[in-house]
Amino acid sequence: MAFISDVKRDRDFYKGLAELLKVLKGIAISQFYAFEGKVHPFEKFSRVVEEFLGSIDLKDISHPFITPSSNLLGVIAITSDAGLLGGLNMQVINKAFIELSKQKGRLIVVGERGRIYVRERGINCVYMEGIKEDYVGEQAVALQSYILKEVIKGSIGKVKIIYPKAYSLAVQRVEIETLLPCGHLKEGNKQIDIYGFVWESYIEQVVEYLIYLWIVKRIYEILMMSRLAEFAARFMHLEDCTHKIEELDEKLKYKYFRLRHELTDRSMRELFAARMIFERKAQK
């Protein structure tokens, strides 16, 4: 049987927890907007590189960055080492598994929690350290160097990256993007005749270097967006927990007042019964 004191203690506990969640949500919001100001896509650089590559008939260039030399797929899954993210990491890993179920390949996981999920499935993966805010540039270079080396060796051909992206504080989605081959870049209206120029370097080397820069730039942007999505996902998870606590408190409030009513009713019955007994004894 529940006691009214126990219910009151539970209500006090959940009220305190709700206040704590309120503070944590405030921190998550502050972190989101503070970090959002640090996420600056290199739009001008991207436009220039993509317009140049789009103006070249890439079909005439023989390079593994353009035409894969392997049928194996490389899937990069960007997960977070932070807590209170709900199922965001699991969504990323599940999408990675779906991609690898379509085409045989290799899984590269960024983040310790992602590696744990993969190991639980009994699947091998290449592991890289989770996103560290102060070393995002170095991590982007390390990841880029690894995948480009594997592509040049022919260990993998096509490369896809799966990551969480925050469109706003309340909306996050898991995105899939193809990094290599770069033949998917939109062709421009004007095609450059690569044989009509005197190139200081071979055209393949020029294209390779531009793709080298474009890939590291894009990975850096994705890591930054993934970090931003962490704060947004944490806020939404805390918001969901707050709603659940409010629902529990509503049930406890109903239970508390029901017990109080029962206690008051029982007390009145006991008083009435005692009075009746007293009156009967007085009549005797």
Short mmCIF file of the C-alpha atoms (twelve columns), coordinates in Angstrom:
data_MODEL
# 
_entry.id   MODEL 
# 
loop_
_atom_site.group_PDB 
_atom_site.id 
_atom_site.type_symbol 
_atom_site.label_atom_id 
_atom_site.label_alt_id 
_atom_site.label_comp_id 
_atom_site.label_asym_id 
_atom_site.label_seq_id 
_atom_site.Cartn_x 
_atom_site.Cartn_y 
_atom_site.Cartn_z 
_atom_site.pdbx_PDB_model_num 
ATOM 1   C CA . MET A 1   0.000   0.000  0.000   1 
ATOM 2   C CA . ALA A 2   1.370   3.406  -0.967  1 
ATOM 3   C CA . PHE A 3   1.817   6.003  1.754   1 
ATOM 4   C CA . ILE A 4   1.134   9.660  1.165   1 
ATOM 5   C CA . SER A 5   4.597   10.534 2.538   1 
ATOM 6   C CA . ASP A 6   6.241   8.288  -0.088  1 
ATOM 7   C CA . VAL A 7   4.279   9.904  -2.907  1 
ATOM 8   C CA . LYS A 8   5.168   13.382 -1.624  1 
ATOM 9   C CA . ARG A 9   8.845   12.401 -1.465  1 
ATOM 10  C CA . ASP A 10  8.692   11.111 -5.058  1 
ATOM 11  C CA . ARG A 11  7.090   14.365 -6.216  1 
ATOM 12  C CA . ASP A 12  9.803   16.406 -4.507  1 
ATOM 13  C CA . PHE A 13  12.467  14.244 -6.187  1 
ATOM 14  C CA . TYR A 14  11.004  14.720 -9.674  1 
ATOM 15  C CA . LYS A 15  10.592  18.440 -9.114  1 
ATOM 16  C CA . GLY A 16  14.282  18.671 -8.246  1 
ATOM 17  C CA . LEU A 17  15.181  16.575 -11.290 1 
ATOM 18  C CA . ALA A 18  13.054  18.840 -13.492 1 
ATOM 19  C CA . GLU A 19  14.968  21.877 -12.218 1 
ATOM 20  C CA . LEU A 20  18.267  20.144 -12.977 1 
ATOM 21  C CA . LEU A 21  17.105  19.323 -16.514 1 
ATOM 22  C CA . LYS A 22  16.087  22.948 -16.961 1 
ATOM 23  C CA . VAL A 23  19.644  24.029 -16.149 1 
ATOM 24  C CA . LEU A 24  21.141  21.384 -18.479 1 
ATOM 25  C CA . LYS A 25  18.837  22.496 -21.311 1 
ATOM 26  C CA . GLY A 26  19.987  26.064 -20.825 1 
ATOM 27  C CA . ILE A 27  23.616  24.939 -21.074 1 
ATOM 28  C CA . ALA A 28  22.882  22.913 -24.226 1 
ATOM 29  C CA . ILE A 29  21.165  25.899 -25.859 1 
ATOM 30  C CA . SER A 30  24.090  28.177 -25.007 1 
ATOM 31  C CA . GLN A 31  26.597  25.663 -26.378 1 
ATOM 32  C CA . PHE A 32  24.584  25.248 -29.574 1 
ATOM 33  C CA . TYR A 33  24.410  28.944 -30.411 1 
ATOM 34  C CA . ALA A 34  27.999  29.595 -29.317 1 
ATOM 35  C CA . PHE A 35  29.314  26.800 -31.537 1 
ATOM 36  C CA . GLU A 36  26.991  27.699 -34.405 1 
ATOM 37  C CA . GLY A 37  28.992  30.907 -34.807 1 
ATOM 38  C CA . LYS A 38  32.141  28.845 -35.354 1 
ATOM 39  C CA . VAL A 39  30.706  26.802 -38.213 1 
ATOM 40  C CA . HIS A 40  31.701  28.692 -41.346 1 
ATOM 41  C CA . PRO A 41  31.566  26.750 -44.619 1 
ATOM 42  C CA . PHE A 42  34.264  27.682 -47.135 1 
ATOM 43  C CA . GLU A 43  31.695  28.684 -49.715 1 
ATOM 44  C CA . LYS A 44  33.974  30.710 -52.004 1 
ATOM 45  C CA . PHE A 45  36.653  28.014 -52.092 1 
ATOM 46  C CA . SER A 46  34.055  25.305 -52.706 1 
ATOM 47  C CA . ARG A 47  32.446  27.271 -55.521 1 
ATOM 48  C CA . VAL A 48  35.753  27.929 -57.299 1 
ATOM 49  C CA . VAL A 49  36.968  24.317 -57.042 1 
ATOM 50  C CA . GLU A 50  33.627  22.818 -58.032 1 
ATOM 51  C CA . GLU A 51  33.239  25.224 -60.982 1 
ATOM 52  C CA . PHE A 52  36.741  24.384 -62.200 1 
ATOM 53  C CA . LEU A 53  36.247  20.631 -61.882 1 
ATOM 54  C CA . GLY A 54  32.787  20.974 -63.368 1 
ATOM 55  C CA . SER A 55  34.266  22.745 -66.393 1 
ATOM 56  C CA . ILE A 56  36.618  19.854 -67.154 1 
ATOM 57  C CA . ASP A 57  35.457  16.745 -68.905 1 
ATOM 58  C CA . LEU A 58  36.473  14.421 -66.092 1 
ATOM 59  C CA . LYS A 59  35.819  11.399 -68.290 1 
ATOM 60  C CA . ASP A 60  39.095  12.148 -70.089 1 
ATOM 61  C CA . ILE A 61  41.077  11.902 -66.840 1 
ATOM 62  C CA . SER A 62  42.270  8.536  -65.573 1 
ATOM 63  C CA . HIS A 63  42.541  8.792  -61.800 1 
ATOM 64  C CA . PRO A 64  41.100  6.734  -58.896 1 
ATOM 65  C CA . PHE A 65  39.533  9.922  -57.465 1 
ATOM 66  C CA . ILE A 66  37.486  10.152 -60.666 1 
ATOM 67  C CA . THR A 67  37.161  6.555  -61.822 1 
ATOM 68  C CA . PRO A 68  37.327  4.041  -58.937 1 
ATOM 69  C CA . SER A 69  39.821  1.232  -59.325 1 
ATOM 70  C CA . SER A 70  37.975  -0.941 -56.791 1 
ATOM 71  C CA . ASN A 71  34.379  -2.051 -56.292 1 
ATOM 72  C CA . LEU A 72  34.710  -1.941 -52.502 1 
ATOM 73  C CA . LEU A 73  32.804  0.782  -50.682 1 
ATOM 74  C CA . GLY A 74  34.290  2.830  -47.872 1 
ATOM 75  C CA . VAL A 75  31.688  4.051  -45.360 1 
ATOM 76  C CA . ILE A 76  32.654  6.677  -42.783 1 
ATOM 77  C CA . ALA A 77  30.292  6.876  -39.787 1 
ATOM 78  C CA . ILE A 78  30.621  10.029 -37.667 1 
ATOM 79  C CA . THR A 79  29.429  9.361  -34.099 1 
ATOM 80  C CA . SER A 80  29.752  11.267 -30.858 1 
ATOM 81  C CA . ASP A 81  31.455  10.394 -27.588 1 
ATOM 82  C CA . ALA A 82  29.135  12.757 -25.679 1 
ATOM 83  C CA . GLY A 83  26.228  11.523 -23.584 1 
ATOM 84  C CA . LEU A 84  22.528  12.430 -23.545 1 
ATOM 85  C CA . LEU A 85  22.162  12.186 -27.326 1 
ATOM 86  C CA . GLY A 86  19.244  9.812  -27.480 1 
ATOM 87  C CA . GLY A 87  19.507  7.439  -30.430 1 
ATOM 88  C CA . LEU A 88  21.517  9.723  -32.727 1 
ATOM 89  C CA . ASN A 89  24.648  7.536  -32.749 1 
ATOM 90  C CA . MET A 90  22.557  4.429  -33.350 1 
ATOM 91  C CA . GLN A 91  20.845  6.065  -36.330 1 
ATOM 92  C CA . VAL A 92  24.253  6.830  -37.887 1 
ATOM 93  C CA . ILE A 93  25.526  3.272  -37.368 1 
ATOM 94  C CA . ASN A 94  22.300  1.704  -38.664 1 
ATOM 95  C CA . LYS A 95  22.505  3.756  -41.864 1 
ATOM 96  C CA . ALA A 96  26.137  2.695  -42.265 1 
ATOM 97  C CA . PHE A 97  25.093  -0.967 -42.002 1 
ATOM 98  C CA . ILE A 98  22.366  -0.410 -44.600 1 
ATOM 99  C CA . GLU A 99  24.896  1.055  -47.044 1 
ATOM 100 C CA . LEU A 100 27.302  -1.843 -46.492 1 
ATOM 101 C CA . SER A 101 24.470  -4.325 -46.994 1 
ATOM 102 C CA . LYS A 102 24.020  -2.923 -50.508 1 
ATOM 103 C CA . GLN A 103 27.691  -3.052 -51.446 1 
ATOM 104 C CA . LYS A 104 30.619  -4.883 -49.912 1 
ATOM 105 C CA . GLY A 105 33.159  -2.612 -48.299 1 
ATOM 106 C CA . ARG A 106 34.908  -1.284 -45.222 1 
ATOM 107 C CA . LEU A 107 33.515  0.624  -42.251 1 
ATOM 108 C CA . ILE A 108 35.416  3.541  -40.717 1 
ATOM 109 C CA . VAL A 109 33.964  4.732  -37.406 1 
ATOM 110 C CA . VAL A 110 34.759  8.089  -35.818 1 
ATOM 111 C CA . GLY A 111 33.904  8.039  -32.108 1 
ATOM 112 C CA . GLU A 112 34.210  5.504  -29.280 1 
ATOM 113 C CA . ARG A 113 30.461  5.022  -28.782 1 
ATOM 114 C CA . GLY A 114 30.063  4.189  -32.441 1 
ATOM 115 C CA . ARG A 115 32.810  1.591  -32.177 1 
ATOM 116 C CA . ILE A 116 31.022  0.033  -29.182 1 
ATOM 117 C CA . TYR A 117 27.789  -0.299 -31.181 1 
ATOM 118 C CA . VAL A 118 29.688  -1.891 -34.073 1 
ATOM 119 C CA . ARG A 119 31.507  -4.345 -31.813 1 
ATOM 120 C CA . GLU A 120 28.183  -5.395 -30.264 1 
ATOM 121 C CA . ARG A 121 27.129  -6.464 -33.770 1 
ATOM 122 C CA . GLY A 122 30.356  -8.457 -34.134 1 
ATOM 123 C CA . ILE A 123 31.569  -6.368 -37.083 1 
ATOM 124 C CA . ASN A 124 35.140  -5.200 -37.619 1 
ATOM 125 C CA . CYS A 125 35.833  -1.545 -38.342 1 
ATOM 126 C CA . VAL A 126 38.623  0.984  -38.645 1 
ATOM 127 C CA . TYR A 127 38.423  3.237  -35.591 1 
ATOM 128 C CA . MET A 128 39.320  6.916  -35.347 1 
ATOM 129 C CA . GLU A 129 39.118  9.138  -32.303 1 
ATOM 130 C CA . GLY A 130 35.901  11.062 -31.625 1 
ATOM 131 C CA . ILE A 131 35.519  14.741 -32.473 1 
ATOM 132 C CA . LYS A 132 37.554  17.054 -30.257 1 
ATOM 133 C CA . GLU A 133 36.601  20.688 -30.640 1 
ATOM 134 C CA . ASP A 134 40.152  22.018 -30.401 1 
ATOM 135 C CA . TYR A 135 41.587  19.541 -32.919 1 
ATOM 136 C CA . VAL A 136 38.923  19.319 -35.629 1 
ATOM 137 C CA . GLY A 137 41.355  20.521 -38.312 1 
ATOM 138 C CA . GLU A 138 43.948  17.892 -37.431 1 
ATOM 139 C CA . GLN A 139 41.275  15.186 -37.297 1 
ATOM 140 C CA . ALA A 140 39.957  16.194 -40.720 1 
ATOM 141 C CA . VAL A 141 43.458  15.924 -42.195 1 
ATOM 142 C CA . ALA A 142 44.036  12.517 -40.558 1 
ATOM 143 C CA . LEU A 143 40.733  11.129 -41.878 1 
ATOM 144 C CA . GLN A 144 41.306  12.576 -45.337 1 
ATOM 145 C CA . SER A 145 44.835  11.172 -45.516 1 
ATOM 146 C CA . TYR A 146 43.626  7.702  -44.576 1 
ATOM 147 C CA . ILE A 147 40.774  7.446  -47.080 1 
ATOM 148 C CA . LEU A 148 42.729  8.970  -49.975 1 
ATOM 149 C CA . LYS A 149 45.637  6.609  -49.314 1 
ATOM 150 C CA . GLU A 150 43.244  3.636  -49.364 1 
ATOM 151 C CA . VAL A 151 41.604  4.857  -52.578 1 
ATOM 152 C CA . ILE A 152 44.962  5.320  -54.320 1 
ATOM 153 C CA . LYS A 153 46.039  1.831  -53.170 1 
ATOM 154 C CA . GLY A 154 42.825  0.418  -54.573 1 
ATOM 155 C CA . SER A 155 41.679  -0.950 -51.206 1 
ATOM 156 C CA . ILE A 156 38.412  0.952  -51.591 1 
ATOM 157 C CA . GLY A 157 36.813  2.775  -54.511 1 
ATOM 158 C CA . LYS A 158 33.710  4.768  -53.635 1 
ATOM 159 C CA . VAL A 159 33.620  6.666  -50.318 1 
ATOM 160 C CA . LYS A 160 30.456  7.719  -48.477 1 
ATOM 161 C CA . ILE A 161 30.258  9.637  -45.222 1 
ATOM 162 C CA . ILE A 162 27.303  9.416  -42.820 1 
ATOM 163 C CA . TYR A 163 26.881  12.117 -40.200 1 
ATOM 164 C CA . PRO A 164 24.277  13.963 -38.106 1 
ATOM 165 C CA . LYS A 165 23.366  17.464 -39.238 1 
ATOM 166 C CA . ALA A 166 21.452  20.074 -37.236 1 
ATOM 167 C CA . TYR A 167 19.143  22.164 -39.398 1 
ATOM 168 C CA . SER A 168 18.021  23.974 -36.260 1 
ATOM 169 C CA . LEU A 169 18.027  23.454 -32.511 1 
ATOM 170 C CA . ALA A 170 14.947  21.239 -32.819 1 
ATOM 171 C CA . VAL A 171 15.651  19.453 -36.122 1 
ATOM 172 C CA . GLN A 172 18.524  17.041 -36.738 1 
ATOM 173 C CA . ARG A 173 18.858  14.488 -39.496 1 
ATOM 174 C CA . VAL A 174 21.369  11.837 -40.427 1 
ATOM 175 C CA . GLU A 175 22.832  12.678 -43.828 1 
ATOM 176 C CA . ILE A 176 24.656  10.508 -46.385 1 
ATOM 177 C CA . GLU A 177 27.124  12.166 -48.750 1 
ATOM 178 C CA . THR A 178 29.407  10.793 -51.438 1 
ATOM 179 C CA . LEU A 179 32.969  12.074 -51.123 1 
ATOM 180 C CA . LEU A 180 34.577  9.960  -53.851 1 
ATOM 181 C CA . PRO A 181 34.616  9.540  -56.765 1 
ATOM 182 C CA . CYS A 182 34.286  13.199 -57.731 1 
ATOM 183 C CA . GLY A 183 32.729  12.455 -61.095 1 
ATOM 184 C CA . HIS A 184 29.392  13.387 -59.501 1 
ATOM 185 C CA . LEU A 185 30.289  17.099 -59.526 1 
ATOM 186 C CA . LYS A 186 27.930  19.036 -61.746 1 
ATOM 187 C CA . GLU A 187 29.401  19.967 -65.081 1 
ATOM 188 C CA . GLY A 188 29.507  23.633 -65.956 1 
ATOM 189 C CA . ASN A 189 28.111  25.230 -69.082 1 
ATOM 190 C CA . LYS A 190 31.543  25.891 -70.533 1 
ATOM 191 C CA . GLN A 191 33.935  22.991 -70.945 1 
ATOM 192 C CA . ILE A 192 37.689  23.587 -70.753 1 
ATOM 193 C CA . ASP A 193 39.678  21.904 -73.492 1 
ATOM 194 C CA . ILE A 194 42.388  20.303 -71.359 1 
ATOM 195 C CA . TYR A 195 44.464  19.644 -74.473 1 
ATOM 196 C CA . GLY A 196 44.393  23.289 -75.562 1 
ATOM 197 C CA . PHE A 197 46.485  24.506 -72.612 1 
ATOM 198 C CA . VAL A 198 50.110  24.267 -71.604 1 
ATOM 199 C CA . TRP A 199 49.926  22.844 -68.086 1 
ATOM 200 C CA . GLU A 200 52.813  23.305 -65.624 1 
ATOM 201 C CA . SER A 201 51.763  19.951 -64.148 1 
ATOM 202 C CA . TYR A 202 49.871  17.041 -65.598 1 
ATOM 203 C CA . ILE A 203 46.124  17.645 -65.549 1 
ATOM 204 C CA . GLU A 204 45.714  14.503 -63.407 1 
ATOM 205 C CA . GLN A 205 48.011  16.041 -60.779 1 
ATOM 206 C CA . VAL A 206 46.125  19.343 -60.820 1 
ATOM 207 C CA . VAL A 207 42.797  17.573 -60.376 1 
ATOM 208 C CA . GLU A 208 44.237  15.315 -57.657 1 
ATOM 209 C CA . TYR A 209 45.511  18.300 -55.673 1 
ATOM 210 C CA . LEU A 210 42.225  20.198 -55.951 1 
ATOM 211 C CA . ILE A 211 40.268  17.133 -54.854 1 
ATOM 212 C CA . TYR A 212 42.775  16.641 -52.038 1 
ATOM 213 C CA . LEU A 213 41.986  20.167 -50.783 1 
ATOM 214 C CA . TRP A 214 38.250  19.853 -51.406 1 
ATOM 215 C CA . ILE A 215 37.984  16.573 -49.484 1 
ATOM 216 C CA . VAL A 216 39.770  17.858 -46.372 1 
ATOM 217 C CA . LYS A 217 37.666  21.014 -46.488 1 
ATOM 218 C CA . ARG A 218 34.470  18.996 -46.745 1 
ATOM 219 C CA . ILE A 219 35.439  16.590 -43.949 1 
ATOM 220 C CA . TYR A 220 36.257  19.545 -41.701 1 
ATOM 221 C CA . GLU A 221 32.828  21.063 -42.379 1 
ATOM 222 C CA . ILE A 222 31.111  17.737 -41.691 1 
ATOM 223 C CA . LEU A 223 32.955  17.251 -38.390 1 
ATOM 224 C CA . MET A 224 31.973  20.747 -37.312 1 
ATOM 225 C CA . MET A 225 28.327  20.174 -38.293 1 
ATOM 226 C CA . SER A 226 28.338  16.861 -36.448 1 
ATOM 227 C CA . ARG A 227 29.622  18.572 -33.331 1 
ATOM 228 C CA . LEU A 228 26.869  21.169 -33.632 1 
ATOM 229 C CA . ALA A 229 24.299  18.392 -33.996 1 
ATOM 230 C CA . GLU A 230 25.496  16.943 -30.667 1 
ATOM 231 C CA . PHE A 231 24.343  20.042 -28.777 1 
ATOM 232 C CA . ALA A 232 21.017  20.101 -30.618 1 
ATOM 233 C CA . ALA A 233 20.410  16.384 -30.013 1 
ATOM 234 C CA . ARG A 234 21.298  16.762 -26.324 1 
ATOM 235 C CA . PHE A 235 18.791  19.598 -25.957 1 
ATOM 236 C CA . MET A 236 16.040  17.573 -27.646 1 
ATOM 237 C CA . HIS A 237 16.815  14.533 -25.476 1 
ATOM 238 C CA . LEU A 238 16.628  16.676 -22.336 1 
ATOM 239 C CA . GLU A 239 13.394  18.226 -23.600 1 
ATOM 240 C CA . ASP A 240 11.924  14.758 -24.094 1 
ATOM 241 C CA . CYS A 241 13.005  13.757 -20.574 1 
ATOM 242 C CA . THR A 242 11.369  16.906 -19.200 1 
ATOM 243 C CA . HIS A 243 8.048   15.987 -20.819 1 
ATOM 244 C CA . LYS A 244 8.237   12.472 -19.378 1 
ATOM 245 C CA . ILE A 245 8.940   13.854 -15.897 1 
ATOM 246 C CA . GLU A 246 5.991   16.222 -16.223 1 
ATOM 247 C CA . GLU A 247 3.772   13.261 -17.124 1 
ATOM 248 C CA . LEU A 248 5.065   11.299 -14.119 1 
ATOM 249 C CA . ASP A 249 4.503   14.269 -11.846 1 
ATOM 250 C CA . GLU A 250 0.944   14.623 -13.140 1 
ATOM 251 C CA . LYS A 251 0.264   10.982 -12.280 1 
ATOM 252 C CA . LEU A 252 1.892   11.383 -8.866  1 
ATOM 253 C CA . LYS A 253 -0.142  14.530 -8.210  1 
ATOM 254 C CA . TYR A 254 -3.344  12.649 -8.973  1 
ATOM 255 C CA . LYS A 255 -2.184  9.783  -6.728  1 
ATOM 256 C CA . TYR A 256 -1.217  12.223 -3.962  1 
ATOM 257 C CA . PHE A 257 -4.598  13.960 -3.894  1 
ATOM 258 C CA . ARG A 258 -6.414  10.624 -4.127  1 
ATOM 259 C CA . LEU A 259 -4.492  9.352  -1.103  1 
ATOM 260 C CA . ARG A 260 -5.188  12.571 0.758   1 
ATOM 261 C CA . HIS A 261 -8.873  12.246 -0.016  1 
ATOM 262 C CA . GLU A 262 -8.854  8.610  1.126   1 
ATOM 263 C CA . LEU A 263 -6.992  9.567  4.303   1 
ATOM 264 C CA . THR A 264 -9.421  12.382 5.048   1 
ATOM 265 C CA . ASP A 265 -12.396 10.132 4.314   1 
ATOM 266 C CA . ARG A 266 -11.016 7.365  6.531   1 
ATOM 267 C CA . SER A 267 -10.335 9.827  9.351   1 
ATOM 268 C CA . MET A 268 -13.889 11.159 9.136   1 
ATOM 269 C CA . ARG A 269 -15.316 7.623  9.222   1 
ATOM 270 C CA . GLU A 270 -13.165 6.736  12.210  1 
ATOM 271 C CA . LEU A 271 -14.231 9.897  14.035  1 
ATOM 272 C CA . PHE A 272 -17.871 9.253  13.247  1 
ATOM 273 C CA . ALA A 273 -17.578 5.616  14.398  1 
ATOM 274 C CA . ALA A 274 -15.821 6.685  17.594  1 
ATOM 275 C CA . ARG A 275 -18.518 9.253  18.286  1 
ATOM 276 C CA . MET A 276 -21.259 6.656  17.774  1 
ATOM 277 C CA . ILE A 277 -19.510 4.272  20.180  1 
ATOM 278 C CA . PHE A 278 -19.099 7.058  22.734  1 
ATOM 279 C CA . GLU A 279 -22.776 8.024  22.502  1 
ATOM 280 C CA . ARG A 280 -23.901 4.402  22.908  1 
ATOM 281 C CA . LYS A 281 -21.741 4.003  25.988  1 
ATOM 282 C CA . ALA A 282 -23.115 7.273  27.394  1 
ATOM 283 C CA . GLN A 283 -26.716 6.035  26.904  1 
ATOM 284 C CA . LYS A 284 -25.958 2.896  28.901  1 
# 
